[in-house]
Amino acid sequence: MSAMKSESSKVMRRCLPPETLELISLRGIARAAGNRELRPELGKQCSQAIKQDLEERRAAVMLEAAEAE
């Protein structure tokens, strides 16, 4: 992984809500334990939570930009 991508990943994690970070942590634990049933489900939940967070952030930025005009 490149240094820039690694730094971007760290910044992204700092911006995520605690619930999403908890899902990511649980997924890592399931992966380390070799749980092949739980890991894919947690992966889907992580992706969905990250997408939802990004949508909420975009909406907030758009609202802020509209109010600034």
C-alpha positions as CSV (number, residue, x, y, z in Angstrom):
1,M,0.0,0.0,0.0
2,S,1.4,3.4,-0.9
3,A,2.2,5.9,1.9
4,M,-0.4,8.4,0.5
5,K,-3.2,5.8,0.5
6,S,-2.2,4.7,4.0
7,E,-2.4,8.2,5.2
8,S,-5.8,8.7,3.5
9,S,-7.1,5.6,5.2
10,K,-6.0,6.9,8.6
11,V,-7.8,10.2,8.0
12,M,-10.9,8.4,6.9
13,R,-11.0,6.3,10.0
14,R,-10.7,9.4,12.2
15,C,-13.8,10.8,10.5
16,L,-16.0,7.7,10.8
17,P,-18.5,7.5,13.6
18,P,-17.8,5.2,16.5
19,E,-20.4,2.7,15.5
20,T,-18.8,2.2,12.1
21,L,-15.4,1.9,13.7
22,E,-16.8,-0.8,16.0
23,L,-18.1,-2.7,12.9
24,I,-14.7,-2.5,11.3
25,S,-13.1,-3.8,14.5
26,L,-15.5,-6.7,14.8
27,R,-14.9,-7.6,11.2
28,G,-11.1,-7.7,11.9
29,I,-11.7,-9.9,14.9
30,A,-13.9,-12.3,12.9
31,R,-11.2,-12.4,10.1
32,A,-8.4,-13.1,12.6
33,A,-10.6,-15.9,14.2
34,G,-11.2,-17.4,10.8
35,N,-15.0,-17.0,11.1
36,R,-16.1,-17.5,7.5
37,E,-19.8,-17.1,8.3
38,L,-19.6,-13.8,10.2
39,R,-16.9,-12.0,8.2
40,P,-18.9,-11.5,5.0
41,E,-21.9,-10.2,6.9
42,L,-19.8,-7.7,8.9
43,G,-18.1,-6.7,5.6
44,K,-21.5,-5.8,4.1
45,Q,-22.5,-3.9,7.2
46,C,-19.2,-2.0,7.2
47,S,-19.6,-1.0,3.5
48,Q,-23.2,0.1,4.1
49,A,-22.3,2.1,7.2
50,I,-19.4,3.9,5.4
51,K,-21.7,4.7,2.3
52,Q,-24.4,6.1,4.6
53,D,-21.8,8.2,6.5
54,L,-20.4,9.6,3.2
55,E,-24.0,10.4,1.9
56,E,-24.7,12.2,5.2
57,R,-21.5,14.2,4.9
58,R,-22.2,15.1,1.3
59,A,-25.6,16.3,2.2
60,A,-24.3,18.4,5.0
61,V,-21.7,20.0,2.7
62,M,-24.3,20.7,0.0
63,L,-26.6,22.3,2.6
64,E,-23.7,24.4,4.0
65,A,-22.8,25.5,0.4
66,A,-26.4,26.4,-0.3
67,E,-26.7,28.4,2.9
68,A,-23.5,30.3,2.0
69,E,-24.9,31.6,-1.3
